[in-house]
Amino acid sequence: QDRHPHDPLQPNHTFYFHVDDDRVIDAKFGGNSARWINHSCDPNCFADEVDGRIFITALRNIAAGEEINYDYGLIIDERYTPKLKAE
């Protein structure tokens, strides 16, 4: 089913995970807790695709209670990207 990647009420939020030029995972209606991992320009983990599955791998030791995050590698919109990178 085709749908727009962004909810107009939340334009900077999406559950799409870009795998490659031909594949996107849409976790809006299902998936596991990995869909809640937030973006960081200084991530503590990365996403890796192996045989059609996505694995989240730590880049360093992550303390208990520390937020897990990775670099989405997205440019949402040129007018928003500098602001988001600053946050």
C-alpha positions as a Markdown table, in Angstrom:
| # | Residue | x | y | z |
|---|---|---|---|---|
| 1 | Gln | 0.0 | 0.0 | 0.0 |
| 2 | Asp | 1.3 | 3.4 | -0.9 |
| 3 | Arg | 1.2 | 6.2 | 1.7 |
| 4 | His | 3.1 | 9.4 | 2.3 |
| 5 | Pro | 6.1 | 8.9 | 4.6 |
| 6 | His | 5.1 | 11.8 | 6.9 |
| 7 | Asp | 2.0 | 12.5 | 8.9 |
| 8 | Pro | 1.1 | 16.2 | 8.1 |
| 9 | Leu | 0.4 | 16.7 | 11.8 |
| 10 | Gln | 4.0 | 15.4 | 12.6 |
| 11 | Pro | 6.1 | 16.3 | 9.6 |
| 12 | Asn | 9.4 | 15.4 | 11.2 |
| 13 | His | 8.3 | 11.9 | 12.4 |
| 14 | Thr | 8.3 | 8.7 | 10.4 |
| 15 | Phe | 8.6 | 5.0 | 11.0 |
| 16 | Tyr | 10.1 | 4.4 | 7.5 |
| 17 | Phe | 13.5 | 2.7 | 7.6 |
| 18 | His | 15.4 | 3.1 | 4.3 |
| 19 | Val | 17.2 | -0.2 | 3.5 |
| 20 | Asp | 18.4 | 0.6 | 0.0 |
| 21 | Asp | 17.2 | 2.3 | -3.2 |
| 22 | Asp | 14.5 | -0.4 | -3.7 |
| 23 | Arg | 13.4 | -1.3 | -0.2 |
| 24 | Val | 11.9 | 0.5 | 2.8 |
| 25 | Ile | 10.6 | -1.0 | 6.0 |
| 26 | Asp | 7.4 | 0.7 | 7.2 |
| 27 | Ala | 7.0 | 0.1 | 11.0 |
| 28 | Lys | 4.1 | 2.4 | 11.6 |
| 29 | Phe | 1.7 | -0.4 | 12.4 |
| 30 | Gly | 4.0 | -3.1 | 13.6 |
| 31 | Gly | 7.5 | -4.1 | 14.4 |
| 32 | Asn | 9.6 | -4.4 | 17.5 |
| 33 | Ser | 11.1 | -1.9 | 19.9 |
| 34 | Ala | 13.9 | -0.9 | 17.4 |
| 35 | Arg | 11.3 | 1.3 | 15.7 |
| 36 | Trp | 11.6 | 3.7 | 18.6 |
| 37 | Ile | 15.4 | 4.2 | 18.3 |
| 38 | Asn | 16.0 | 7.9 | 17.8 |
| 39 | His | 18.5 | 9.7 | 15.5 |
| 40 | Ser | 21.7 | 11.2 | 16.6 |
| 41 | Cys | 24.6 | 12.8 | 14.7 |
| 42 | Asp | 26.8 | 11.2 | 17.3 |
| 43 | Pro | 25.3 | 7.7 | 17.5 |
| 44 | Asn | 26.1 | 4.9 | 19.9 |
| 45 | Cys | 25.0 | 2.2 | 17.5 |
| 46 | Phe | 24.4 | 1.5 | 13.8 |
| 47 | Ala | 21.9 | -0.5 | 11.7 |
| 48 | Asp | 23.2 | -3.3 | 9.5 |
| 49 | Glu | 21.2 | -5.3 | 7.0 |
| 50 | Val | 22.1 | -9.0 | 6.7 |
| 51 | Asp | 20.0 | -11.3 | 4.4 |
| 52 | Gly | 17.0 | -9.1 | 4.6 |
| 53 | Arg | 17.1 | -8.6 | 8.3 |
| 54 | Ile | 18.1 | -5.4 | 10.2 |
| 55 | Phe | 20.5 | -5.7 | 13.2 |
| 56 | Ile | 21.3 | -2.9 | 15.6 |
| 57 | Thr | 24.9 | -3.1 | 16.7 |
| 58 | Ala | 26.6 | -1.0 | 19.4 |
| 59 | Leu | 29.5 | 1.2 | 18.4 |
| 60 | Arg | 30.7 | 1.3 | 22.0 |
| 61 | Asn | 29.6 | 0.1 | 25.4 |
| 62 | Ile | 26.2 | 1.5 | 26.2 |
| 63 | Ala | 25.4 | 2.2 | 29.8 |
| 64 | Ala | 22.2 | 0.8 | 31.4 |
| 65 | Gly | 19.4 | 3.4 | 31.0 |
| 66 | Glu | 21.3 | 5.3 | 28.2 |
| 67 | Glu | 19.2 | 6.1 | 25.1 |
| 68 | Ile | 20.1 | 4.0 | 22.1 |
| 69 | Asn | 20.4 | 6.0 | 18.9 |
| 70 | Tyr | 21.8 | 5.9 | 15.4 |
| 71 | Asp | 22.3 | 8.2 | 12.4 |
| 72 | Tyr | 19.3 | 7.9 | 10.2 |
| 73 | Gly | 21.3 | 9.3 | 7.3 |
| 74 | Leu | 18.3 | 11.3 | 6.2 |
| 75 | Ile | 17.8 | 14.9 | 5.0 |
| 76 | Ile | 14.2 | 15.6 | 5.9 |
| 77 | Asp | 14.1 | 19.0 | 4.2 |
| 78 | Glu | 16.9 | 21.5 | 3.6 |
| 79 | Arg | 15.2 | 24.1 | 5.6 |
| 80 | Tyr | 14.8 | 21.8 | 8.7 |
| 81 | Thr | 18.1 | 19.9 | 8.5 |
| 82 | Pro | 20.4 | 22.6 | 10.1 |
| 83 | Lys | 18.0 | 23.1 | 13.0 |
| 84 | Leu | 17.6 | 19.3 | 13.6 |
| 85 | Lys | 21.4 | 18.8 | 13.5 |
| 86 | Ala | 21.8 | 21.6 | 16.1 |
| 87 | Glu | 19.3 | 19.9 | 18.5 |
